[in-house]
Amino acid sequence: MIRALVPLALAVCLAPCMADDISVLRAVGGGAQGAAKARAARDSLVDGGAKNLIPILTAFKGSSTLATNWLRSAFEAIADAEQKAGKSLPKSELLKFVADTTQSPEARRLAYEWLLKRRPELADELIPGMLLDPSPDFRRDAVARLIIEAKAAGGNSAVDVWKKALRGAVHEDQVKEIAKALRDSEVEVNLQKHFGFLSSWKIAGPFDNRDEAGFAAVYAPEKKLDLEASYEGSEGEVKWQPVASDDDYGVVDIAEALSNYKGSLMYATTTYNSSKAQDLEVRLGTPNAWKLWVNGKLVFQREEYHRGTRMDQYKVPVSLQAGANIILLKVCQNEQTQPWAQKYQFQLRVCDSTGSGVAPSARAVSLSQKGASK
């Protein structure tokens, strides 16, 4: 009688215990105590075997980076143990998960890579249909195949393939290769539009940033954004003036367009017109210290000077409203005199989570409007 009740008790406990273990991993924090709980939860999930694979993958969505690492570790330990024991992974369930674009791109990729170990032909079956997939990794694979196809085709027949590849390309190296091939074939390519770079700005300054005190200082443009206003800057009266970038990657070079004012800061603003209320990303590259406001709300800041710069150096999730969205950027230059500390520039683009540029709505919005304030 007692023996009969043991399996029943285990069966009743199974789903809640698995869910509890996953909850522990999703909530994991730093420190030794958190790590000890996470290890115990991970080991419990591993002991549960293959039935826990899909729930673990599903838990990736919305998890922190630390939690995702623990979930990945649990998945890989289970999958590895199953394969070493000569057991098959639940292929149909994993394939269904890979096809579900609402799930975490990282989890979908993890499932795909484990399936690929047993079925290399899966790449030929799945990747060609993933050119516009929400996963940047799947898109990269699809674009890579088209690049190979275009090179093999050669000549004018390759142009359509290059154009198709560009539609899905979100990685800088692939886009550069595709753009060069198209331009060599005398096809116009607008990389600013492709990536979603914002190239037309109004800029005001310089304001004082000697001894790097300006980063924390609150100057007038932060209090109320009025594009008709005049301000007392570090070198006299300053007004908003237009600055535009014709660089492929939207670089606004303050040092070149205006001057490399040492120990200074500049404010730059533009309006992004959104066709609807939506969650997107603002991606920024700059070697300077900076603060970013969207519709008067400070969304990110970084007080660090001359650590280098690259495209998509910083990724800031933002919630945009339908219609006009006012972007204000504060860019700070310090007083270093070394040759490598002379860059005074930024590049900013709007894209989705894959890195695919999201063009602003065609409806024009005047940058001269007043009243956009904190």
FENPEUR-V610826 format. One line per field, one symbol per residue. ss: DSSP state (2 for helix, 1 for strand, 0 for the rest). psi: psi as a letter, one per 40 degrees, with the letter a starting at -180 (. if undefined). burial: + if it has 16 or more other ideal C-beta (glycine too) atoms within 10 Angstrom, else -. A space follows every 50 residues. Layout:
BEGIN
ss: ???
psi: ???
burial: ???
END
This chain:
BEGIN
ss: 02222222222222222222222222000002222222222222222222 22222222000000222222222222222222220000002222222220 00002222222222222200022222222200000222222222222222 22202222222222222200022222222222220000002222201001 11111111022200000002222110000111100111101111000000 01122220000001111111111100011111111000111111001111 11000000000001111111001111111111100000222000111111 100000100000000000000110
psi: dddddddddddddcddddddddddddehaiiddddddddddddddddead eeddddddedheiiddddddddddddddddddddeeiiigddddddddeg eeihddddddddddddddgdedddddddefdfiehddddddddddddddd dddiadeedddddddddehehdddddddddddddefhhhgddddefiheh ihihaiihfiffeddeihiddddhhheeiiihaefahiihiihiheidff hhgddddcighifiiihhiihhhheihihahhhihieiiiihihfehhdi ihghhfeiiihfdhhhhihiihahhhhhhhhhhaeieidefehgiihhih iaeeehihiiidhihheeiiegi.
burial: -----------------+--++-+++-+--------++--++-+++-+-+ -++++++-++--+--+++-++++++--++--+------++---++-++-- --++++++++++-++------+---++--++-+++++++++++-+++--+ -------++-++++++-++++--++-+++-++------+-++-++++++- +++++++++--+-++---++++--+++---+-++---+-+--+-+--+++ ++++--++--++++++++++++++-----++++++++++++++++----+ -+--++--+-++++---+-+---+++++++++++------+-++++++++ +--+++++-+----+-+----+--
END
